[in-house]
Amino acid sequence: MTEEFPDERPQRRREYSGAASTLGLAALIVIVVGAGLWFAEFRNTGSAGGRETPGLGIVELAGHLNATGKPPAARIGRAAPNFKLESPEGRVTQLDAYRGTYVVVNFWASWCGPCRGETPDLQALHDAVNREGGPALVVLGVNQQEEPGTARKFANEFSVSYPILLDRSGEVSEGYRVGRGLPVTFLVDPDGVIEKVYLGRLSDDALREIATLAGVEG
C-alpha cells in the first residue's frame, strides 16, 4: 500500500496563476494599508475624541507646590499630576488652582451606566459643600474623550453645577492611568497629594468618607 503525502505532487504548489493574480494581491495590500492609515487619522481627529487646544492636558507642577519631593503620579501618597482642561463652554481650569482645598477628580463618560448613577450623588456632595459655605471641597468632572455637546447635554440632564472638563485627547486619563473602566475618582488633599482612589461607582460609605474628610456634614 502506497501512502500519499501532501508534497508528493509539488507541482500543484508551483502553479502560476498569471500577472492578474499578482496585481490583484498588490492592490489588496494597498487598500488594506490605506484603510489602516485612514482609520488611525479618523481616530485622532474624529468625533470620538479630537485634538485639544494646544497647552491643554497634563502640565508641569511647580516644584514649590509638590509636597512629596517625588514626581507626580496617579497613586496614593504622590502629588496628583497637574492638568489644564476646558469646559464645554471654553473656560479653562487648572488643578493646582485649587490648592488649599480637597478636590474630587471624577473621570466619567456619558455612555457609562455607573457614571450616570453616581452623578446625582456628586451633585449632592457639591451642594452640601456650598451650603456649608465652601470651598472646603471642589468636584471636578473630567469627561473622557467626548464632544462638548455630549458633555453639555449630560450636565444639563443631571443639573450638574460643578465644573465639567473635557479630556478630548485622553492625555489626562492616560496620565491618571484611567482606561475604559469608568468611573474612577481621585481624592486630592489640600496639599495636592492623592489621598484616596475609588474604582467604580462611589458607594454611600465613600461619599460619607469624602464629606467627613472635607469637614462637610451630609
N, C-alpha and C positions, 0 to 999 in steps of 0.2 A: 504493500500500500504506500503510495507516494503522498507525503504530507505537503500541502501547498502553503507557502509563506507569502506575506504581503509583497515582498520585494523580489519574488520570482519573475515578475513581469515589470521591470523598472521602466520600460518604455512608456507606460501609462503616466508616469510622473514626469516624463521628459517631453510630453506632447506640448507643442507650441500653438497657442490659440490665435496668434496673429497680433498685428500692431494695434488694432481697435481695442482689444482687451487691455493692452498695456496703457494706452492713452486713457481708457476709462478708469483704470485704477489710479492713475496720476490725478485725474480730475476729481475723483472722490477724495483723495488725500487733501487737495487744495480746498475743497468745500468744507471738510471737517476742520482743518486748521483755521480757515476763515471764520467759521461758526464759533470756534472757541475764542478767537480774538474778539469777535463781536460781543459774545456773552460777557467776557471779562470787562469790556468797556461799558456795557449796559449796566452791569452790577455796580460799577463805580459811580455812574452818573445818572442812573435811572431813578424811578420813583421810590424804590425801597430804601434808598439811603441818600445818596447825593453828596456833593462836596460842600464842606462848610466854608464859611468866610475865613480867609487867612487870619491866623492869630488865635483861632478858637481851638479847643481841645485841651490836652494836658499842657500845662505851662509850668515854668520853674517856680519852686517855692523858695522864697528868700531865706537865707541861712539863719537870720535872726528870728524867723518865725518857726523854725524847726527845733522843737524842744527835745528831740530824741538824739540829735547828733548823728543820726543814720539816714541814709537815703530814704525818701518816702516810698512806702509800699502798701499794698492793699491787704494788710493784715493787722491783727490786734497788737497794740503796743508800738506801732510805727506811725510816723506822720502821714496823714492822708495825702495821696497825690493831689496836687493843686490843679484846678481846671478852670477854664473860662468858656462859657456857653451862652447862646442866645435863647430868649424866649420865642414863642411863635410870633410875637409882635416885634421882635428885633431888639429887645432890651438885653444888654449883656450883664451877666452875673459871674463873679469870680469867687471861688470857695473861700479863699483866705480873707475875703472882706467880712466874713462872719466870725473872725477870731474874737474870743471872749464869750461866745455862746455855744451851746450844744447845737449840732447840725445833724439832722436826719437826711442822709443821702439815699434816696429810694430810686432804684433802677426799675423801669416798667415799660410796658408796651400795650397798645390798645387791644391787641389780639390775645393778650394773656388773661385768662379767667381769674386766677388768684389775684392779679393786679387790680382787676375791676372790683373784686371782693373787698380788698383792703383799702381802697381809695377813700371811701366814706370814713373809715377809722382814722386815716391820716388827716383828713379834713377836720374831724372832731378834735384830734390832738392839736392841730393848728389853732382851732377856735378856742380851746381851753387855755393855750398859752396866751392868746390875746386877751382873754377875759382876766387873766392874772396880771396883765399889764405888759408882758413881754419886754424885750425879746430874749427870754431865757432859753428859748429853743426855736430853731428855724427848720422847716421842712423844705427840702429841695427835691422835686420830682424830675429825675433825669430820664427822658424818653429815649428809647433805643431805636435809632435809625428809621424814624417815620417822618412823613411830610408835616410841615407846620399846620396845615389844615386838619390833618388827622389828629394831631395832639390837641389842637384848639377845640375840636368837636368833642373829644373825650373830656377835656376840662370843663366844657360847658354842660355836658351831660351830668357830671357829678358835682357841679357848682364848686369846682376847685378854686380856691383863692390863694393858696400858697404857690410859690414860683414853680413854673413848669419850664424845663430847659431841654433843648434839642441836641442830642448827641448824634447828628446826622451821619458823620463819618464813622462812628463806632470807636473812635480813638479813646474816649474816656471809659467806655465799657471795657475795652481791651486793657487799659491801664489799671482798672479795678478787677481784672480777671473775671468779668461777668460775661457769661455766654448766653445761650438762649433759654437757660433755666431761670426764668423770672418768676416773681420779683426777687431782688436781692437788696438788702438795706444795710447801710453802714451808719453807726452812731459815732460821730466825731465829737470829741470833748472840747471844752473851751480853749485848750492849748493846741488844737488841731491834730490831736492823736486819736487814732481809731480805738474806741473802747469796746464796741460790740459789733458783731457781724451776724445778721439774721438772714437765713436762707429760706425762701418760700414766703408764703403769706404771714404777716405779723400776727401772732396769737394775742389773745387778751392779756396774757401774762407779760408778753414782750412789750406791749403798749403801755401797761402799767409801770413796767420797769423803766422805760424811757421817760415817762412822765415824772416818775419819782426822782430819777437822776437829775432831771431838769428843774426839780422843785415845783412841779405843777401837780395839782390835785385834779383827778377826773380826766 
